[in-house]
Amino acid sequence: MSDSIDRDTALRLLDGLEAGTLPTADAGFLVEELDPVLVHVIVKYLRESYPASNPAAHAVLERVVALTSSCPAAVSKSKQGESDPVSEWFEAEYGFSEYHGRGRELVALIVDKLDS
């Protein structure tokens, strides 16, 4: 899959989970298409960007839970992506908190790293 398709698919998943514009079944189809690292990064980014103190947290995290509950691939890919060298590189060099509110930039960084 080309990096632009990965980027578009990852952004559609991220935006859909964040804004609630993507039905859970459609999110599952996107997960199936994505690299495990991107699945891991999106899930972890959303979990860390929406702590309980954030008013939007309940809705966003509810959508993440619905996805991981209904799509076994989301859980397995996220676990697989967590141990990938790209994920380890990101967490060693940056951190999800640095990208709070900048999920699109995070996706672009990870896609570029996966592509190199």
Secondary structure, DSSP 8 states (H G I E B T S, - for coil): --HHHHHHHHHHHHHHHHHT-S-HHHHHHHHHHS-HHHHHHHHHHHHHHS-TTSTTHHHHHHHHHHHHHH-HHHHHHHHHHHTSHHHHHHHHH--GGGGTT-HHHHHHHHHHHHH-
